């Protein structure tokens, strides 16, 4: 499947800021299951590029002048092999992805649920993880979005000593051919990263395009940044504090 992607992000600050830095993981990489035919970023300024600790393609955009809006445009064409649901290993050791984070650490109820599916995960890998994902979806209070569902599944898999990582990317929607941002999970099994989409309860298919991987959303989200307020804002805040 060949997907034409256009992803436009606009950030508007209530007040002008004097400095902002955005970490962009918006550039997919070619792998066994996907081939990047073309890709470009439209940015308001030149950005530095490199690899982050997880091997993702990363751009750092720094705006060191007063501004109130930031527009980022990612466009390109990616061809996905619909017959492949797994990806090959990369340079980072799979055991790194056994560590829990604040976003993935399971509650007592989820931990008990994971233990009930431990044998299925050990014996059947992805199919066991899909059964676990379905049980999590049926659990009272389970997350109804791809971020929360991925974090819940990651926490349970890691609690079962199964290396698993968060994936950020795009998903082609069935209605109208639109492409939306989406998240899923990969677990290390038999020398490959096997994909599990906890929202569709299926492996990643021809409509899934991988952007980045990490321990959780913070490591793999497409855009993450920080800002410093303008001098006028800082003076106004100081005056407000003095009046109180």
C-alpha positions as CSV (number, residue, x, y, z in Angstrom):
1,X,0.0,0.0,0.0
2,X,1.3,3.4,-1.0
3,X,0.3,6.2,1.4
4,X,0.5,9.9,0.7
5,X,0.8,11.8,4.0
6,X,0.4,15.5,4.8
7,X,0.6,16.3,8.5
8,X,0.2,20.0,9.5
9,X,0.7,21.1,13.1
10,X,0.0,24.6,14.3
11,X,0.9,25.8,17.8
12,X,-0.5,29.1,19.0
13,X,0.6,30.6,22.4
14,X,-1.7,32.9,24.3
15,X,1.2,35.4,24.6
16,X,4.3,35.9,22.6
17,X,7.3,33.9,23.7
18,X,10.9,34.9,23.3
19,X,12.4,31.4,22.8
20,X,11.1,27.9,22.0
21,X,12.7,24.6,21.2
22,X,10.8,21.8,19.5
23,X,12.0,18.2,19.3
24,X,10.5,16.7,16.1
25,X,10.2,13.0,15.4
26,X,8.3,13.4,12.2
27,X,10.5,11.6,9.7
28,X,9.9,7.9,9.1
29,X,12.7,5.6,8.2
30,X,12.8,2.8,5.6
31,X,12.8,-0.7,7.1
32,X,11.8,-4.2,6.2
33,X,8.0,-3.4,6.2
34,X,8.0,0.2,4.9
35,X,9.9,2.2,2.3
36,X,10.1,5.9,2.3
37,X,9.8,7.1,-1.3
38,X,9.8,10.9,-0.5
39,X,9.7,13.0,2.7
40,X,10.2,16.6,3.6
41,X,9.5,19.0,6.5
42,X,8.3,22.5,6.1
43,X,9.6,24.5,9.1
44,X,9.8,28.2,10.0
45,X,13.5,28.0,10.5
46,X,16.4,25.7,9.8
47,X,16.6,22.7,12.2
48,X,19.4,20.5,13.2
49,X,19.1,16.8,12.5
50,X,20.4,13.5,14.0
51,X,19.4,10.4,15.9
52,X,18.0,10.2,19.3
53,X,19.0,7.4,21.8
54,X,16.4,5.1,20.4
55,X,17.6,5.5,16.8
56,X,14.7,7.7,15.7
57,X,15.3,10.4,13.1
58,X,15.1,13.6,15.1
59,X,15.1,17.3,14.2
60,X,15.5,20.1,16.8
61,X,13.9,23.4,15.8
62,X,14.9,26.4,17.8
63,X,13.2,29.8,17.5
64,X,15.3,32.4,19.4
65,X,13.1,35.5,18.6
66,X,9.7,36.7,19.8
67,X,6.9,34.6,18.3
68,X,3.3,33.5,19.0
69,X,2.7,30.8,16.4
70,X,4.6,27.8,15.0
71,X,3.6,25.8,11.9
72,X,5.2,22.5,11.1
73,X,4.3,20.6,7.9
74,X,5.4,17.0,7.2
75,X,4.6,15.6,3.7
76,X,5.7,12.5,1.8
77,X,5.0,9.1,0.3
78,X,5.6,5.8,2.1
79,X,5.0,2.4,0.7
80,X,4.1,-0.3,3.2
81,X,4.3,-4.1,2.7
82,X,0.9,-5.3,3.7
83,X,2.1,-8.9,4.2
84,X,4.6,-8.0,6.9
85,X,3.5,-7.3,10.5
86,X,7.0,-7.5,12.0
87,X,10.2,-5.4,11.8
88,X,13.8,-6.4,12.2
89,X,16.0,-5.6,15.1
90,X,17.9,-2.3,15.4
91,X,21.1,-1.4,17.3
92,X,19.4,-1.0,20.7
93,X,19.3,-4.1,22.9
94,X,15.7,-5.4,23.3
95,X,16.2,-5.8,27.1
96,X,16.3,-2.0,27.4
97,X,12.5,-2.1,26.8
98,X,11.8,-4.1,30.0
99,X,12.0,-0.9,32.1
100,X,8.8,0.6,33.3
101,X,8.1,4.4,33.2
102,X,5.6,6.5,35.2
103,X,3.2,6.2,32.3
104,X,3.5,2.4,31.9
105,X,3.7,1.1,35.5
106,X,0.6,-1.1,35.8
107,X,-1.9,-0.8,38.6
108,X,-2.6,-3.8,40.9
109,X,-5.7,-4.7,38.9
110,X,-3.8,-4.6,35.6
111,X,-0.9,-6.5,37.0
112,X,-3.3,-9.3,38.2
113,X,-4.9,-9.3,34.7
114,X,-1.4,-9.6,33.1
115,X,-0.6,-12.6,35.3
116,X,-3.7,-14.4,34.1
117,X,-2.4,-14.0,30.5
118,X,1.2,-14.8,31.3
119,X,1.2,-18.3,29.8
120,X,-0.6,-17.2,26.7
121,X,2.0,-14.4,26.1
122,X,4.9,-16.8,26.8
123,X,3.6,-19.5,24.5
124,X,2.0,-17.5,21.7
125,X,3.7,-14.2,21.6
126,X,1.7,-11.7,19.6
127,X,-1.5,-13.7,19.8
128,X,-1.2,-13.8,23.6
129,X,-0.5,-10.1,23.6
130,X,-3.6,-9.5,21.5
131,X,-5.7,-11.5,24.0
132,X,-4.2,-9.4,26.8
133,X,-5.0,-6.2,24.9
134,X,-8.6,-7.3,24.5
135,X,-8.9,-8.1,28.2
136,X,-7.5,-4.6,29.0
137,X,-10.0,-3.0,26.7
138,X,-12.8,-4.8,28.5
139,X,-11.5,-3.9,31.9
140,X,-13.4,-1.3,33.8
141,X,-11.8,2.1,33.3
142,X,-9.5,1.0,30.5
143,X,-8.2,3.7,28.2
144,X,-10.2,4.4,25.0
145,X,-7.4,6.1,23.0
146,X,-4.3,4.7,21.4
147,X,-1.9,6.5,23.8
148,X,-3.5,5.1,26.9
149,X,-4.2,1.7,25.4
150,X,-0.5,1.4,24.3
151,X,0.8,2.4,27.7
152,X,-1.5,-0.1,29.5
153,X,-0.4,-3.0,27.2
154,X,3.3,-2.0,27.5
155,X,3.1,-2.0,31.3
156,X,1.6,-5.5,31.4
157,X,4.0,-7.0,28.9
158,X,7.0,-5.6,30.7
159,X,5.6,-6.9,34.0
160,X,5.7,-10.3,32.4
161,X,9.4,-9.9,31.4
162,X,8.5,-9.3,27.8
163,X,10.5,-6.5,26.1
164,X,8.0,-4.1,24.5
165,X,8.2,-0.6,23.1
166,X,5.9,2.3,22.2
167,X,5.4,3.1,18.6
168,X,4.3,6.5,17.2
169,X,3.1,6.8,13.6
170,X,0.3,7.2,11.2
171,X,-2.8,5.0,10.4
172,X,-4.8,5.1,7.1
173,X,-8.4,5.4,8.1
174,X,-10.9,3.2,6.2
175,X,-13.4,6.0,5.6
176,X,-12.2,8.4,2.9
177,X,-8.6,7.4,2.8
178,X,-7.5,10.0,5.4
179,X,-4.3,9.4,7.5
180,X,-4.3,10.1,11.2
181,X,-1.7,10.0,13.9
182,X,-1.8,6.7,15.8
183,X,0.1,4.7,18.4
184,X,0.7,1.0,18.9
185,X,3.1,-1.5,20.5
186,X,5.9,-3.8,19.4
187,X,7.1,-6.8,21.4
188,X,10.4,-8.6,21.0
189,X,9.7,-12.1,19.9
190,X,11.9,-14.7,18.1
191,X,14.4,-12.1,16.8
192,X,11.9,-9.6,15.5
193,X,9.7,-6.8,16.7
194,X,6.1,-8.1,16.4
195,X,3.5,-5.4,16.2
196,X,0.3,-5.3,18.2
197,X,-2.3,-2.5,17.8
198,X,-4.4,-2.5,21.0
199,X,-7.1,-0.4,19.5
200,X,-7.8,-2.6,16.5
201,X,-6.8,-5.8,18.3
202,X,-4.7,-6.8,15.3
203,X,-1.1,-6.6,14.1
204,X,0.0,-3.4,12.3
205,X,-1.2,-3.7,8.7
206,X,-0.6,-1.9,5.4
207,X,-2.1,1.3,6.7
208,X,0.4,1.7,9.6
209,X,3.4,3.9,9.1
210,X,6.0,4.0,11.8
211,X,7.6,7.3,12.8
212,X,9.4,6.6,16.1
213,X,9.8,4.2,19.0
214,X,10.6,4.6,22.7
215,X,9.8,3.6,26.3
216,X,6.5,5.6,26.2
217,X,4.8,8.5,24.6
218,X,7.3,11.1,25.7
219,X,10.2,9.3,23.9
220,X,8.3,8.8,20.6
221,X,5.7,11.6,20.3
222,X,6.0,13.5,17.0
223,X,6.5,17.0,18.5
224,X,7.7,17.8,22.0
225,X,9.0,21.2,23.1
226,X,9.6,23.9,25.7
227,X,9.3,27.7,25.7
228,X,10.5,30.7,27.6
229,X,8.0,33.6,28.1
230,X,8.8,37.1,26.7
231,X,10.3,39.7,28.9
232,X,7.0,41.5,29.0
233,X,5.3,38.4,30.4
234,X,8.0,37.9,33.0
235,X,7.6,41.5,34.2
236,X,3.9,41.2,34.3
237,X,4.1,38.0,36.3
238,X,6.6,39.6,38.7
239,X,4.3,42.6,39.2
240,X,1.3,40.3,39.8
241,X,3.3,38.4,42.4
242,X,4.5,41.6,44.1
243,X,0.9,42.8,44.4
244,X,-0.2,39.6,46.1
